Amino acid sequence: GILAAGAKVPHPFIGIRMVDNFTANSAFGERGLELPIGTVIVDVLENSPAALAGLTEGDVIIAIDGVVMTGAQILEHVKVTPPGDSYEVTVFSPSAKDSHKHRRVMIRVGDLADHKTRSQDSSADRNVSPPGVGVRPPTIPRTRGA
């Protein structure tokens, strides 16, 4: 359909930046996985849905609602889930104690526009690009020519 003038277009947002989990085979090697499952969180925005759920930098999201996913599938799931809906995220936390390495948390999807409005007052002095779920490009070491 056509949007009415002034209609708000929702932008699903959980507040993380992520990279593909290329260490999946070493982290979960006993399962013999071939594809890099999950996604590594490299940044969590303050007061975002992910932060409120207790996700932190270095955590690996490996499943949503019990379905193991690749990083691309996780990104797509976040993009198509309407703000206000919730889902269960299975997280592997390499830095946690053994009994807490795997955990499940509920995340309620937010709207990026709402988060920007709330955070402008508290972080006006910081220059932060707006992540819903952002993907950091891989870094390729540069070498100098001889």
N, C-alpha and C positions, 0 to 999 in steps of 0.2 A: 504494500500500500504506500500511499504518499503521506509523508509527515506533515502535520499541520504546522503553520508558521509558529516559530518559537517553541516547538516541541523539543523535549530533552531526549537526546540519544544516549542510552546507557553505555557506559564503558566498564565492563567487568574488571575488577581490580582486587588483587590480594596483597600486593606490595612487596614483591620480591624481584630480584634479578637473578638469573640462573644461567648455568652452562651445562652442556651435556655431561653425563657421568661416564667419562671415558675410563675411569678406574673401576668400573662395575665388576669386571672379571676378577680383579684382585680382591675387591671388597666382598664379593659374593662368589668367589671362585669355586667353593665346594658345590655350588649348584650347576656348574658347567655352562653358565650363560654365554651366549655368543654376541647378543646385541647389548649395547650399553643401556641398561635399564635406568630409569629415573633421571633426576636432574639435581645437580649440586646447587644449593643456594649460596650465592656470592654476596648478596646484600639484602637486608630486610629493612624496609622503611619504618621509622618510628610511628607508633600508633596505627599501623596498618592492620588489616585482618590477619596477616601472617604473624606479625609481632604479637598481637593479642592472643593468638593460638599458641604462642611459645616457640615458634620456629626461629632458628638463629643461623647465622652465617656458618657454612660448613655442613649443615644438615643435608641429607639426601632424601628427596621425595621419591618414593619408589612405587607408590600405588595411590589411586583415588577410588574411594568406595570399593576397596578390595580388589581392584583390577590393576595388575602390574602394567606400567606404561613406560614408553621411552620419553625423553625430554620433549620431543615434538608433540607427542600425544597429550602430555600434561599441559603444554602451552595451549593447544587447541581446546582442551577441556575447559581451561580457565576462560578463554575468550568467548565460549558459547554458553557459559553458565550465567544466567541473569543475576544481577545484583540483588541481594536479599536471600538467595538460595544458599544452602549449606551443603558441604560434602565432607566425608571423612578422608583424611590424608594419612597414609602410612609413611612414617619417617624413620630413616636410619641415621642415628647420631654417632659418628665415629668417636667423638670425644667423651661420650657419656660412659658411665659405669656399665658393666656387662648387663645387668638386669634392666637397664633403661636404654640400651642401644636401639631397640626397635620399639616404637610407640605409635599410637594412633591418636590424632587430634581432629577436632571439628573446626572447619574454617567457614565462616559466613562471608560470602563474596560481597565486597563493597563496590561503590561506584567511584571511579577516579575523580570525577568532577566534585563530588562531595568531599573526598579526602583533600583535594587541592584547596578547597574553600576553608576547611578546618585548619589545615597546616600552614596556610599563608601567614597567619598571625604569629604562629610560634616559630616558623623557620624562614622568615622573610630575609634574614641575613645569609642563608645558605643557598647556594646555587645547586639545586638537585634536579636532575632530569626526572620526569614523571614515569616511574615504572608501574605498570599493571603487573605484567610479568615481562621483564626485559630479557633479552638474550645478548650476552656479551660475545662478540666475535672472538674466535680463537686467536691467541697471540702467537705470532710466528717470529722466532728469533731472527734478527737482522744480522747479516754478515757484511763485512766491508770487502769491497773488491780489492784484488791484489795490486 
